[in-house]
């Protein structure tokens, strides 16, 4: 099993209300990928930033193996969700581990 962790910061010009709305939209879009993308086992999106956090929101997903993670990135459903994320974020960090 492979765990995929991604964190983002919102574009700085977004208001608090815009960030809240965007976070809810992102969470819905990404968590809906379970069952649509082969090999994607779980997806959790965290939108409540803690004081110790260096990112505004992050996801943790698990995939059956490295091949499933590689197939997840170009999958059309993932690409549609990623487009929603890119509309409102300014950076991304990623960590994958087995």
LUMFI-360034 format. One record per atom (N, C-alpha, C, O): residue number from 1; residue in three letters; atom name; x negated, y negated, z negated. Coordinates in pm, 1 decimal, always signed. Last residue first. Layout:
! residues N
{num NUM; residu ALA; atome CA; X X; Y Y; Z Z}
...
***
This chain:
! residues 98
{num 98; residu UNK; atome N; X -567.2; Y -415.9; Z -119.7}
{num 98; residu UNK; atome CA; X -517.0; Y -279.0; Z -123.6}
{num 98; residu UNK; atome C; X -532.6; Y -222.7; Z -261.3}
{num 98; residu UNK; atome O; X -496.0; Y -107.6; Z -285.5}
{num 97; residu UNK; atome N; X -474.0; Y -754.0; Z -37.5}
{num 97; residu UNK; atome CA; X -551.5; Y -653.9; Z -108.6}
{num 97; residu UNK; atome C; X -482.8; Y -519.6; Z -108.5}
{num 97; residu UNK; atome O; X -360.5; Y -508.8; Z -98.8}
{num 96; residu UNK; atome N; X -504.0; Y -1086.8; Z +74.8}
{num 96; residu UNK; atome CA; X -449.2; Y -953.6; Z +96.6}
{num 96; residu UNK; atome C; X -536.3; Y -853.8; Z +21.3}
{num 96; residu UNK; atome O; X -658.5; Y -868.1; Z +17.2}
{num 95; residu UNK; atome N; X -421.9; Y -1420.2; Z +51.4}
{num 95; residu UNK; atome CA; X -505.7; Y -1314.8; Z -5.1}
{num 95; residu UNK; atome C; X -433.3; Y -1182.6; Z +16.9}
{num 95; residu UNK; atome O; X -316.2; Y -1168.2; Z -18.1}
{num 94; residu UNK; atome N; X -417.0; Y -1757.8; Z +161.5}
{num 94; residu UNK; atome CA; X -372.0; Y -1620.2; Z +174.3}
{num 94; residu UNK; atome C; X -473.5; Y -1525.6; Z +110.6}
{num 94; residu UNK; atome O; X -594.4; Y -1548.5; Z +115.6}
{num 93; residu UNK; atome N; X -282.6; Y -2085.4; Z +184.9}
{num 93; residu UNK; atome CA; X -388.4; Y -1996.6; Z +138.5}
{num 93; residu UNK; atome C; X -331.7; Y -1854.9; Z +138.6}
{num 93; residu UNK; atome O; X -211.9; Y -1835.4; Z +118.1}
{num 92; residu UNK; atome N; X -206.9; Y -2376.8; Z +367.4}
{num 92; residu UNK; atome CA; X -174.8; Y -2236.0; Z +338.4}
{num 92; residu UNK; atome C; X -299.9; Y -2167.9; Z +286.6}
{num 92; residu UNK; atome O; X -409.7; Y -2189.8; Z +337.8}
{num 91; residu UNK; atome N; X -46.3; Y -2699.7; Z +409.5}
{num 91; residu UNK; atome CA; X -160.9; Y -2609.3; Z +400.3}
{num 91; residu UNK; atome C; X -114.8; Y -2470.3; Z +358.1}
{num 91; residu UNK; atome O; X +0.1; Y -2449.8; Z +318.9}
{num 90; residu UNK; atome N; X +187.4; Y -2834.5; Z +439.0}
{num 90; residu UNK; atome CA; X +67.7; Y -2895.7; Z +496.9}
{num 90; residu UNK; atome C; X -55.4; Y -2807.0; Z +484.9}
{num 90; residu UNK; atome O; X -158.7; Y -2837.0; Z +544.7}
{num 89; residu UNK; atome N; X +534.7; Y -2769.7; Z +524.1}
{num 89; residu UNK; atome CA; X +412.0; Y -2749.7; Z +446.2}
{num 89; residu UNK; atome C; X +291.3; Y -2807.6; Z +518.6}
{num 89; residu UNK; atome O; X +291.9; Y -2827.1; Z +640.1}
{num 88; residu UNK; atome N; X +759.6; Y -2786.0; Z +684.0}
{num 88; residu UNK; atome CA; X +757.7; Y -2864.9; Z +560.4}
{num 88; residu UNK; atome C; X +630.6; Y -2849.9; Z +477.4}
{num 88; residu UNK; atome O; X +619.3; Y -2910.8; Z +371.1}
{num 87; residu UNK; atome N; X +739.7; Y -2626.1; Z +910.3}
{num 87; residu UNK; atome CA; X +806.4; Y -2755.6; Z +922.3}
{num 87; residu UNK; atome C; X +781.3; Y -2845.4; Z +801.2}
{num 87; residu UNK; atome O; X +781.6; Y -2967.8; Z +814.1}
{num 86; residu UNK; atome N; X +636.9; Y -2380.9; Z +828.4}
{num 86; residu UNK; atome CA; X +545.6; Y -2478.3; Z +890.1}
{num 86; residu UNK; atome C; X +606.9; Y -2617.3; Z +903.3}
{num 86; residu UNK; atome O; X +534.1; Y -2716.4; Z +907.2}
{num 85; residu UNK; atome N; X +871.4; Y -2248.2; Z +742.5}
{num 85; residu UNK; atome CA; X +767.5; Y -2284.8; Z +646.5}
{num 85; residu UNK; atome C; X +679.4; Y -2396.0; Z +703.7}
{num 85; residu UNK; atome O; X +650.6; Y -2494.1; Z +635.1}
{num 84; residu UNK; atome N; X +998.8; Y -2207.1; Z +986.8}
{num 84; residu UNK; atome CA; X +1066.5; Y -2284.5; Z +882.5}
{num 84; residu UNK; atome C; X +964.1; Y -2334.5; Z +780.8}
{num 84; residu UNK; atome O; X +969.7; Y -2449.8; Z +738.0}
{num 83; residu UNK; atome N; X +814.8; Y -2039.0; Z +1107.4}
{num 83; residu UNK; atome CA; X +840.3; Y -2170.2; Z +1167.4}
{num 83; residu UNK; atome C; X +909.8; Y -2262.3; Z +1067.1}
{num 83; residu UNK; atome O; X +882.2; Y -2382.2; Z +1063.3}
{num 82; residu UNK; atome N; X +839.7; Y -1808.9; Z +955.4}
{num 82; residu UNK; atome CA; X +716.5; Y -1887.5; Z +944.3}
{num 82; residu UNK; atome C; X +734.3; Y -2026.7; Z +1004.0}
{num 82; residu UNK; atome O; X +674.4; Y -2122.6; Z +955.4}
{num 81; residu UNK; atome N; X +1083.7; Y -1710.7; Z +1050.4}
{num 81; residu UNK; atome CA; X +1073.6; Y -1757.5; Z +911.8}
{num 81; residu UNK; atome C; X +950.6; Y -1847.0; Z +893.5}
{num 81; residu UNK; atome O; X +957.0; Y -1948.6; Z +824.4}
{num 80; residu UNK; atome N; X +1003.2; Y -1644.9; Z +1311.8}
{num 80; residu UNK; atome CA; X +1113.4; Y -1739.1; Z +1290.5}
{num 80; residu UNK; atome C; X +1109.1; Y -1796.1; Z +1148.7}
{num 80; residu UNK; atome O; X +1128.7; Y -1916.0; Z +1129.2}
{num 79; residu UNK; atome N; X +803.8; Y -1454.2; Z +1258.2}
{num 79; residu UNK; atome CA; X +768.9; Y -1578.7; Z +1327.4}
{num 79; residu UNK; atome C; X +877.7; Y -1684.6; Z +1310.3}
{num 79; residu UNK; atome O; X +846.4; Y -1802.7; Z +1295.7}
{num 78; residu UNK; atome N; X +957.0; Y -1249.7; Z +1146.7}
{num 78; residu UNK; atome CA; X +859.2; Y -1320.6; Z +1064.7}
{num 78; residu UNK; atome C; X +822.3; Y -1453.7; Z +1128.7}
{num 78; residu UNK; atome O; X +811.1; Y -1554.9; Z +1059.5}
{num 77; residu UNK; atome N; X +1100.4; Y -1175.7; Z +1372.8}
{num 77; residu UNK; atome CA; X +1173.1; Y -1222.6; Z +1254.4}
{num 77; residu UNK; atome C; X +1079.8; Y -1299.6; Z +1160.8}
{num 77; residu UNK; atome O; X +1118.2; Y -1401.3; Z +1103.1}
{num 76; residu UNK; atome N; X +890.4; Y -1092.8; Z +1551.7}
{num 76; residu UNK; atome CA; X +975.9; Y -1208.4; Z +1581.2}
{num 76; residu UNK; atome C; X +1052.9; Y -1263.1; Z +1459.9}
{num 76; residu UNK; atome O; X +1068.4; Y -1384.5; Z +1446.5}
{num 75; residu UNK; atome N; X +567.1; Y -1018.4; Z +1424.1}
{num 75; residu UNK; atome CA; X +706.7; Y -975.0; Z +1437.3}
{num 75; residu UNK; atome C; X +797.0; Y -1097.5; Z +1457.6}
{num 75; residu UNK; atome O; X +781.0; Y -1196.9; Z +1386.8}
{num 74; residu UNK; atome N; X +302.4; Y -1084.4; Z +1378.2}
{num 74; residu UNK; atome CA; X +362.7; Y -1126.0; Z +1505.5}
{num 74; residu UNK; atome C; X +510.6; Y -1088.7; Z +1521.8}
{num 74; residu UNK; atome O; X +572.5; Y -1123.7; Z +1622.3}
{num 73; residu UNK; atome N; X +279.8; Y -988.0; Z +1097.4}
{num 73; residu UNK; atome CA; X +246.8; Y -1124.7; Z +1140.2}
{num 73; residu UNK; atome C; X +312.8; Y -1164.1; Z +1272.3}
{num 73; residu UNK; atome O; X +374.9; Y -1270.2; Z +1278.2}
{num 72; residu UNK; atome N; X +337.8; Y -709.5; Z +1087.8}
{num 72; residu UNK; atome CA; X +428.8; Y -807.6; Z +1027.2}
{num 72; residu UNK; atome C; X +404.5; Y -947.5; Z +1084.2}
{num 72; residu UNK; atome O; X +500.1; Y -1018.1; Z +1115.9}
{num 71; residu UNK; atome N; X +122.9; Y -566.8; Z +1179.6}
{num 71; residu UNK; atome CA; X +241.0; Y -574.0; Z +1265.6}
{num 71; residu UNK; atome C; X +342.3; Y -677.9; Z +1215.5}
{num 71; residu UNK; atome O; X +423.3; Y -728.0; Z +1293.4}
{num 70; residu UNK; atome N; X -49.9; Y -589.4; Z +960.9}
{num 70; residu UNK; atome CA; X -91.1; Y -645.3; Z +1090.4}
{num 70; residu UNK; atome C; X +28.3; Y -660.2; Z +1184.2}
{num 70; residu UNK; atome O; X +34.6; Y -756.4; Z +1260.7}
{num 69; residu UNK; atome N; X +99.3; Y -445.8; Z +772.8}
{num 69; residu UNK; atome CA; X +72.7; Y -588.3; Z +751.4}
{num 69; residu UNK; atome C; X +33.1; Y -655.1; Z +882.5}
{num 69; residu UNK; atome O; X +78.3; Y -765.8; Z +911.7}
{num 68; residu UNK; atome N; X +84.1; Y -192.9; Z +891.0}
{num 68; residu UNK; atome CA; X +215.2; Y -257.3; Z +874.6}
{num 68; residu UNK; atome C; X +199.3; Y -406.9; Z +850.6}
{num 68; residu UNK; atome O; X +277.5; Y -486.5; Z +902.6}
{num 67; residu UNK; atome N; X -188.9; Y -144.8; Z +870.2}
{num 67; residu UNK; atome CA; X -128.1; Y -151.9; Z +1003.1}
{num 67; residu UNK; atome C; X +8.6; Y -220.4; Z +995.9}
{num 67; residu UNK; atome O; X +44.3; Y -297.3; Z +1085.1}
{num 66; residu UNK; atome N; X -224.8; Y -127.4; Z +594.0}
{num 66; residu UNK; atome CA; X -284.6; Y -239.3; Z +667.5}
{num 66; residu UNK; atome C; X -224.2; Y -254.1; Z +806.7}
{num 66; residu UNK; atome O; X -210.1; Y -366.1; Z +855.8}
{num 65; residu UNK; atome N; X +96.6; Y -19.8; Z +458.4}
{num 65; residu UNK; atome CA; X -46.7; Y -5.3; Z +483.3}
{num 65; residu UNK; atome C; X -96.5; Y -125.6; Z +563.5}
{num 65; residu UNK; atome O; X -18.7; Y -215.1; Z +596.8}
{num 64; residu UNK; atome N; X +346.7; Y -106.7; Z +364.5}
{num 64; residu UNK; atome CA; X +308.6; Y +34.3; Z +350.4}
{num 64; residu UNK; atome C; X +158.3; Y +54.9; Z +366.7}
{num 64; residu UNK; atome O; X +99.0; Y +137.3; Z +297.1}
{num 63; residu UNK; atome N; X +337.1; Y -403.8; Z +169.8}
{num 63; residu UNK; atome CA; X +348.5; Y -337.1; Z +300.0}
{num 63; residu UNK; atome C; X +295.0; Y -195.8; Z +284.9}
{num 63; residu UNK; atome O; X +208.0; Y -169.6; Z +201.8}
{num 62; residu UNK; atome N; X +473.8; Y -665.3; Z -25.5}
{num 62; residu UNK; atome CA; X +400.5; Y -539.2; Z -17.0}
{num 62; residu UNK; atome C; X +437.2; Y -471.4; Z +114.5}
{num 62; residu UNK; atome O; X +550.0; Y -480.0; Z +163.0}
{num 61; residu UNK; atome N; X +426.6; Y -1011.6; Z -106.1}
{num 61; residu UNK; atome CA; X +494.4; Y -904.0; Z -34.2}
{num 61; residu UNK; atome C; X +407.9; Y -779.2; Z -39.3}
{num 61; residu UNK; atome O; X +286.0; Y -786.1; Z -55.2}
{num 60; residu UNK; atome N; X +479.0; Y -1309.4; Z -253.3}
{num 60; residu UNK; atome CA; X +408.9; Y -1182.9; Z -274.7}
{num 60; residu UNK; atome C; X +490.3; Y -1077.5; Z -201.8}
{num 60; residu UNK; atome O; X +607.8; Y -1056.4; Z -231.5}
{num 59; residu UNK; atome N; X +443.7; Y -1659.6; Z -197.1}
{num 59; residu UNK; atome CA; X +512.2; Y -1532.3; Z -178.6}
{num 59; residu UNK; atome C; X +419.0; Y -1418.9; Z -213.8}
{num 59; residu UNK; atome O; X +296.8; Y -1430.9; Z -205.2}
{num 58; residu UNK; atome N; X +485.7; Y -1988.1; Z -341.6}
{num 58; residu UNK; atome CA; X +407.8; Y -1875.0; Z -290.4}
{num 58; residu UNK; atome C; X +495.9; Y -1753.2; Z -274.8}
{num 58; residu UNK; atome O; X +605.4; Y -1744.2; Z -330.3}
{num 57; residu UNK; atome N; X +459.2; Y -2345.4; Z -373.3}
{num 57; residu UNK; atome CA; X +536.2; Y -2222.3; Z -367.1}
{num 57; residu UNK; atome C; X +447.8; Y -2111.8; Z -311.6}
{num 57; residu UNK; atome O; X +348.5; Y -2137.8; Z -243.7}
{num 56; residu UNK; atome N; X +260.3; Y -2533.4; Z -430.8}
{num 56; residu UNK; atome CA; X +399.1; Y -2563.4; Z -462.8}
{num 56; residu UNK; atome C; X +488.7; Y -2440.5; Z -460.0}
{num 56; residu UNK; atome O; X +584.6; Y -2432.4; Z -536.7}
{num 55; residu UNK; atome N; X -50.6; Y -2459.6; Z -595.5}
{num 55; residu UNK; atome CA; X +34.6; Y -2458.3; Z -477.3}
{num 55; residu UNK; atome C; X +178.7; Y -2480.3; Z -522.1}
{num 55; residu UNK; atome O; X +214.9; Y -2450.2; Z -635.9}
{num 54; residu UNK; atome N; X -174.2; Y -2436.9; Z -830.4}
{num 54; residu UNK; atome CA; X -240.1; Y -2523.2; Z -733.2}
{num 54; residu UNK; atome C; X -163.7; Y -2526.5; Z -601.7}
{num 54; residu UNK; atome O; X -208.1; Y -2590.1; Z -506.2}
{num 53; residu UNK; atome N; X -34.5; Y -2418.6; Z -1160.2}
{num 53; residu UNK; atome CA; X -36.4; Y -2383.3; Z -1017.9}
{num 53; residu UNK; atome C; X -108.6; Y -2486.5; Z -933.5}
{num 53; residu UNK; atome O; X -104.8; Y -2606.5; Z -961.0}
{num 52; residu UNK; atome N; X +3.5; Y -2488.9; Z -1420.1}
{num 52; residu UNK; atome CA; X -128.2; Y -2435.4; Z -1385.1}
{num 52; residu UNK; atome C; X -143.5; Y -2406.9; Z -1235.2}
{num 52; residu UNK; atome O; X -252.9; Y -2374.8; Z -1188.9}
{num 51; residu UNK; atome N; X +274.0; Y -2559.8; Z -1434.5}
{num 51; residu UNK; atome CA; X +170.7; Y -2663.6; Z -1446.2}
{num 51; residu UNK; atome C; X +30.8; Y -2615.9; Z -1404.9}
{num 51; residu UNK; atome O; X -50.8; Y -2696.1; Z -1359.5}
{num 50; residu UNK; atome N; X +452.1; Y -2380.3; Z -1173.5}
{num 50; residu UNK; atome CA; X +406.8; Y -2393.5; Z -1311.3}
{num 50; residu UNK; atome C; X +295.5; Y -2498.6; Z -1318.8}
{num 50; residu UNK; atome O; X +228.9; Y -2523.8; Z -1218.4}
{num 49; residu UNK; atome N; X +723.4; Y -2406.6; Z -953.6}
{num 49; residu UNK; atome CA; X +581.1; Y -2430.8; Z -977.7}
{num 49; residu UNK; atome C; X +554.9; Y -2447.2; Z -1127.2}
{num 49; residu UNK; atome O; X +626.6; Y -2518.7; Z -1197.2}
{num 48; residu UNK; atome N; X +938.9; Y -2203.8; Z -832.6}
{num 48; residu UNK; atome CA; X +930.4; Y -2283.1; Z -954.3}
{num 48; residu UNK; atome C; X +783.3; Y -2297.1; Z -994.6}
{num 48; residu UNK; atome O; X +727.1; Y -2210.0; Z -1061.0}
{num 47; residu UNK; atome N; X +943.4; Y -2028.6; Z -624.4}
{num 47; residu UNK; atome CA; X +959.8; Y -2169.9; Z -591.6}
{num 47; residu UNK; atome C; X +950.4; Y -2261.5; Z -713.6}
{num 47; residu UNK; atome O; X +953.7; Y -2383.7; Z -699.5}
{num 46; residu UNK; atome N; X +837.4; Y -1737.8; Z -478.1}
{num 46; residu UNK; atome CA; X +842.7; Y -1809.8; Z -604.6}
{num 46; residu UNK; atome C; X +840.9; Y -1959.6; Z -575.9}
{num 46; residu UNK; atome O; X +749.2; Y -2010.8; Z -511.7}
{num 45; residu UNK; atome N; X +961.4; Y -1459.7; Z -317.5}
{num 45; residu UNK; atome CA; X +915.7; Y -1596.4; Z -298.1}
{num 45; residu UNK; atome C; X +941.0; Y -1671.9; Z -427.1}
{num 45; residu UNK; atome O; X +1052.3; Y -1670.7; Z -479.7}
{num 44; residu UNK; atome N; X +891.2; Y -1130.2; Z -241.2}
{num 44; residu UNK; atome CA; X +937.2; Y -1220.8; Z -346.1}
{num 44; residu UNK; atome C; X +876.2; Y -1357.1; Z -319.8}
{num 44; residu UNK; atome O; X +755.0; Y -1369.8; Z -302.1}
{num 43; residu UNK; atome N; X +947.6; Y -834.5; Z -82.8}
{num 43; residu UNK; atome CA; X +913.7; Y -974.0; Z -57.4}
{num 43; residu UNK; atome C; X +974.1; Y -1056.9; Z -170.5}
{num 43; residu UNK; atome O; X +1095.2; Y -1053.6; Z -192.4}
{num 42; residu UNK; atome N; X +854.6; Y -497.4; Z +7.7}
{num 42; residu UNK; atome CA; X +912.8; Y -596.4; Z -83.6}
{num 42; residu UNK; atome C; X +867.9; Y -736.2; Z -42.9}
{num 42; residu UNK; atome O; X +764.9; Y -754.1; Z +22.1}
{num 41; residu UNK; atome N; X +782.9; Y -358.4; Z +248.3}
{num 41; residu UNK; atome CA; X +852.3; Y -292.0; Z +138.4}
{num 41; residu UNK; atome C; X +924.6; Y -389.6; Z +47.0}
{num 41; residu UNK; atome O; X +1040.9; Y -368.9; Z +12.2}
{num 40; residu UNK; atome N; X +749.6; Y -339.2; Z +580.5}
{num 40; residu UNK; atome CA; X +759.3; Y -440.6; Z +475.1}
{num 40; residu UNK; atome C; X +845.1; Y -381.6; Z +363.3}
{num 40; residu UNK; atome O; X +964.6; Y -357.9; Z +381.3}
{num 39; residu UNK; atome N; X +777.9; Y -142.4; Z +773.2}
{num 39; residu UNK; atome CA; X +661.9; Y -136.1; Z +685.3}
{num 39; residu UNK; atome C; X +658.1; Y -242.4; Z +577.7}
{num 39; residu UNK; atome O; X +571.4; Y -237.2; Z +490.6}
{num 38; residu UNK; atome N; X +951.2; Y -347.4; Z +1004.8}
{num 38; residu UNK; atome CA; X +904.8; Y -213.8; Z +965.3}
{num 38; residu UNK; atome C; X +778.8; Y -221.3; Z +878.1}
{num 38; residu UNK; atome O; X +686.1; Y -297.1; Z +906.7}
{num 37; residu UNK; atome N; X +1164.6; Y -596.2; Z +912.1}
{num 37; residu UNK; atome CA; X +1027.4; Y -575.0; Z +959.4}
{num 37; residu UNK; atome C; X +980.3; Y -437.5; Z +912.5}
{num 37; residu UNK; atome O; X +970.7; Y -413.7; Z +792.1}
{num 36; residu UNK; atome N; X +1414.0; Y -582.1; Z +796.4}
{num 36; residu UNK; atome CA; X +1403.9; Y -624.0; Z +936.6}
{num 36; residu UNK; atome C; X +1267.7; Y -591.5; Z +996.1}
{num 36; residu UNK; atome O; X +1256.2; Y -562.9; Z +1115.3}
{num 35; residu UNK; atome N; X +1376.0; Y -506.2; Z +538.1}
{num 35; residu UNK; atome CA; X +1475.8; Y -432.9; Z +615.0}
{num 35; residu UNK; atome C; X +1475.8; Y -469.8; Z +762.6}
{num 35; residu UNK; atome O; X +1531.3; Y -397.0; Z +845.0}
{num 34; residu UNK; atome N; X +1289.9; Y -825.2; Z +449.6}
{num 34; residu UNK; atome CA; X +1291.2; Y -685.6; Z +404.4}
{num 34; residu UNK; atome C; X +1406.9; Y -615.0; Z +474.1}
{num 34; residu UNK; atome O; X +1521.3; Y -660.2; Z +468.8}
{num 33; residu UNK; atome N; X +1354.0; Y -1082.2; Z +526.4}
{num 33; residu UNK; atome CA; X +1274.2; Y -1000.3; Z +618.3}
{num 33; residu UNK; atome C; X +1268.1; Y -853.2; Z +577.6}
{num 33; residu UNK; atome O; X +1243.9; Y -766.4; Z +661.4}
{num 32; residu UNK; atome N; X +1473.5; Y -1232.5; Z +334.7}
{num 32; residu UNK; atome CA; X +1562.0; Y -1159.1; Z +426.4}
{num 32; residu UNK; atome C; X +1485.1; Y -1068.8; Z +522.9}
{num 32; residu UNK; atome O; X +1545.4; Y -987.8; Z +593.4}
{num 31; residu UNK; atome N; X +1270.3; Y -1373.2; Z +219.2}
{num 31; residu UNK; atome CA; X +1318.0; Y -1254.2; Z +148.5}
{num 31; residu UNK; atome C; X +1411.9; Y -1171.0; Z +235.1}
{num 31; residu UNK; atome O; X +1428.1; Y -1051.3; Z +211.2}
{num 30; residu UNK; atome N; X +1244.5; Y -1584.8; Z +408.3}
{num 30; residu UNK; atome CA; X +1139.0; Y -1485.0; Z +391.2}
{num 30; residu UNK; atome C; X +1189.8; Y -1358.7; Z +322.8}
{num 30; residu UNK; atome O; X +1155.4; Y -1248.1; Z +364.6}
{num 29; residu UNK; atome N; X +1490.7; Y -1728.6; Z +390.6}
{num 29; residu UNK; atome CA; X +1439.9; Y -1678.1; Z +519.2}
{num 29; residu UNK; atome C; X +1338.0; Y -1566.7; Z +500.5}
{num 29; residu UNK; atome O; X +1344.3; Y -1464.9; Z +569.4}
{num 28; residu UNK; atome N; X +1511.5; Y -1791.4; Z +114.4}
{num 28; residu UNK; atome CA; X +1615.2; Y -1714.2; Z +182.3}
{num 28; residu UNK; atome C; X +1561.0; Y -1650.3; Z +310.1}
{num 28; residu UNK; atome O; X +1583.0; Y -1531.7; Z +334.7}
{num 27; residu UNK; atome N; X +1276.7; Y -1946.2; Z +79.3}
{num 27; residu UNK; atome CA; X +1299.8; Y -1824.7; Z +0.3}
{num 27; residu UNK; atome C; X +1401.5; Y -1734.2; Z +70.3}
{num 27; residu UNK; atome O; X +1379.2; Y -1613.9; Z +83.4}
{num 26; residu UNK; atome N; X +1328.2; Y -2160.5; Z +254.5}
{num 26; residu UNK; atome CA; X +1213.4; Y -2072.0; Z +276.1}
{num 26; residu UNK; atome C; X +1234.2; Y -1939.5; Z +203.9}
{num 26; residu UNK; atome O; X +1211.7; Y -1832.8; Z +261.1}
{num 25; residu UNK; atome N; X +1551.1; Y -2278.8; Z +130.0}
{num 25; residu UNK; atome CA; X +1561.7; Y -2229.4; Z +268.8}
{num 25; residu UNK; atome C; X +1450.2; Y -2129.2; Z +299.2}
{num 25; residu UNK; atome O; X +1474.1; Y -2026.0; Z +361.8}
{num 24; residu UNK; atome N; X +1442.3; Y -2353.1; Z -115.5}
{num 24; residu UNK; atome CA; X +1554.9; Y -2258.4; Z -110.7}
{num 24; residu UNK; atome C; X +1568.0; Y -2197.6; Z +28.4}
{num 24; residu UNK; atome O; X +1593.2; Y -2077.9; Z +42.1}
{num 23; residu UNK; atome N; X +1247.5; Y -2535.7; Z -28.7}
{num 23; residu UNK; atome CA; X +1207.9; Y -2415.6; Z -103.1}
{num 23; residu UNK; atome C; X +1318.2; Y -2310.1; Z -98.1}
{num 23; residu UNK; atome O; X +1290.6; Y -2191.7; Z -78.7}
{num 22; residu UNK; atome N; X +1406.3; Y -2737.4; Z +85.7}
{num 22; residu UNK; atome CA; X +1314.9; Y -2659.8; Z +169.9}
{num 22; residu UNK; atome C; X +1274.6; Y -2529.4; Z +101.2}
{num 22; residu UNK; atome O; X +1268.2; Y -2424.6; Z +165.5}
{num 21; residu UNK; atome N; X +1535.3; Y -2837.0; Z -144.7}
{num 21; residu UNK; atome CA; X +1614.9; Y -2780.9; Z -35.3}
{num 21; residu UNK; atome C; X +1527.2; Y -2691.4; Z +53.7}
{num 21; residu UNK; atome O; X +1569.1; Y -2582.4; Z +92.5}
{num 20; residu UNK; atome N; X +1311.0; Y -2928.7; Z -286.1}
{num 20; residu UNK; atome CA; X +1400.1; Y -2829.4; Z -344.7}
{num 20; residu UNK; atome C; X +1482.5; Y -2759.6; Z -236.6}
{num 20; residu UNK; atome O; X +1497.2; Y -2637.4; Z -237.8}
{num 19; residu UNK; atome N; X +1207.2; Y -3119.9; Z -109.8}
{num 19; residu UNK; atome CA; X +1127.2; Y -3003.6; Z -148.4}
{num 19; residu UNK; atome C; X +1214.7; Y -2892.2; Z -203.1}
{num 19; residu UNK; atome O; X +1195.0; Y -2775.1; Z -170.4}
{num 18; residu UNK; atome N; X +1414.6; Y -3306.5; Z -106.6}
{num 18; residu UNK; atome CA; X +1378.4; Y -3236.9; Z +17.2}
{num 18; residu UNK; atome C; X +1296.9; Y -3111.7; Z -12.9}
{num 18; residu UNK; atome O; X +1315.7; Y -3008.5; Z +51.6}
{num 17; residu UNK; atome N; X +1402.1; Y -3392.1; Z -374.9}
{num 17; residu UNK; atome CA; X +1523.2; Y -3328.2; Z -324.7}
{num 17; residu UNK; atome C; X +1495.6; Y -3250.6; Z -195.5}
{num 17; residu UNK; atome O; X +1547.8; Y -3140.6; Z -177.3}
{num 16; residu UNK; atome N; X +1150.3; Y -3510.7; Z -380.5}
{num 16; residu UNK; atome CA; X +1178.0; Y -3395.5; Z -467.6}
{num 16; residu UNK; atome C; X +1301.0; Y -3320.1; Z -418.3}
{num 16; residu UNK; atome O; X +1303.1; Y -3197.0; Z -420.2}
{num 15; residu UNK; atome N; X +1048.8; Y -3582.9; Z -39.1}
{num 15; residu UNK; atome CA; X +1102.2; Y -3619.1; Z -170.1}
{num 15; residu UNK; atome C; X +1124.4; Y -3492.9; Z -252.2}
{num 15; residu UNK; atome O; X +1118.0; Y -3381.8; Z -199.7}
{num 14; residu UNK; atome N; X +750.8; Y -3552.5; Z +150.3}
{num 14; residu UNK; atome CA; X +882.3; Y -3499.5; Z +114.2}
{num 14; residu UNK; atome C; X +922.4; Y -3546.2; Z -25.1}
{num 14; residu UNK; atome O; X +840.7; Y -3548.6; Z -117.1}
{num 13; residu UNK; atome N; X +490.6; Y -3632.3; Z +194.5}
{num 13; residu UNK; atome CA; X +595.5; Y -3732.0; Z +215.3}
{num 13; residu UNK; atome C; X +735.9; Y -3682.1; Z +180.0}
{num 13; residu UNK; atome O; X +830.6; Y -3760.9; Z +179.7}
{num 12; residu UNK; atome N; X +322.9; Y -3407.9; Z +166.8}
{num 12; residu UNK; atome CA; X +333.4; Y -3505.2; Z +57.7}
{num 12; residu UNK; atome C; X +445.4; Y -3607.2; Z +74.3}
{num 12; residu UNK; atome O; X +491.0; Y -3663.5; Z -25.2}
{num 11; residu UNK; atome N; X +448.6; Y -3088.4; Z +241.7}
{num 11; residu UNK; atome CA; X +400.6; Y -3214.7; Z +296.7}
{num 11; residu UNK; atome C; X +422.0; Y -3322.8; Z +190.8}
{num 11; residu UNK; atome O; X +529.2; Y -3328.7; Z +130.7}
{num 10; residu UNK; atome N; X +377.6; Y -2843.1; Z -13.3}
{num 10; residu UNK; atome CA; X +468.6; Y -2918.9; Z +71.0}
{num 10; residu UNK; atome C; X +398.1; Y -3041.6; Z +128.0}
{num 10; residu UNK; atome O; X +301.5; Y -3092.0; Z +70.8}
{num 9; residu UNK; atome N; X +146.2; Y -2577.4; Z -0.4}
{num 9; residu UNK; atome CA; X +186.1; Y -2705.7; Z -56.8}
{num 9; residu UNK; atome C; X +279.6; Y -2773.0; Z +41.4}
{num 9; residu UNK; atome O; X +263.5; Y -2761.9; Z +163.0}
{num 8; residu UNK; atome N; X +154.2; Y -2219.2; Z -46.0}
{num 8; residu UNK; atome CA; X +160.3; Y -2340.3; Z +35.5}
{num 8; residu UNK; atome C; X +181.7; Y -2462.0; Z -53.2}
{num 8; residu UNK; atome O; X +229.0; Y -2450.9; Z -166.2}
{num 7; residu UNK; atome N; X +21.3; Y -1885.5; Z -45.3}
{num 7; residu UNK; atome CA; X +66.7; Y -2005.4; Z -115.7}
{num 7; residu UNK; atome C; X +61.4; Y -2125.6; Z -24.2}
{num 7; residu UNK; atome O; X -24.0; Y -2134.4; Z +64.1}
{num 6; residu UNK; atome N; X +63.2; Y -1535.8; Z -32.4}
{num 6; residu UNK; atome CA; X +44.2; Y -1660.4; Z +42.3}
{num 6; residu UNK; atome C; X +97.2; Y -1775.2; Z -41.5}
{num 6; residu UNK; atome O; X +204.1; Y -1765.1; Z -101.7}
{num 5; residu UNK; atome N; X -38.3; Y -1204.6; Z -43.4}
{num 5; residu UNK; atome CA; X -3.0; Y -1320.8; Z -124.6}
{num 5; residu UNK; atome C; X -34.6; Y -1446.0; Z -43.8}
{num 5; residu UNK; atome O; X -145.5; Y -1461.1; Z +7.4}
{num 4; residu UNK; atome N; X +27.1; Y -871.3; Z -3.7}
{num 4; residu UNK; atome CA; X +1.2; Y -993.4; Z +73.4}
{num 4; residu UNK; atome C; X +51.7; Y -1110.6; Z -11.6}
{num 4; residu UNK; atome O; X +169.4; Y -1115.7; Z -47.5}
{num 3; residu UNK; atome N; X -88.7; Y -547.5; Z -59.2}
{num 3; residu UNK; atome CA; X -19.0; Y -663.8; Z -114.3}
{num 3; residu UNK; atome C; X -68.0; Y -787.9; Z -42.0}
{num 3; residu UNK; atome O; X -187.9; Y -807.3; Z -21.8}
{num 2; residu UNK; atome N; X -46.7; Y -227.5; Z +73.6}
{num 2; residu UNK; atome CA; X -119.0; Y -353.5; Z +82.3}
{num 2; residu UNK; atome C; X -30.4; Y -463.6; Z +25.3}
{num 2; residu UNK; atome O; X +88.2; Y -472.0; Z +57.3}
{num 1; residu UNK; atome N; X -84.8; Y +117.2; Z +0.0}
{num 1; residu UNK; atome CA; X +0.0; Y +0.0; Z +0.0}
{num 1; residu UNK; atome C; X -90.1; Y -124.5; Z +0.0}
{num 1; residu UNK; atome O; X -195.0; Y -126.9; Z -64.4}
***
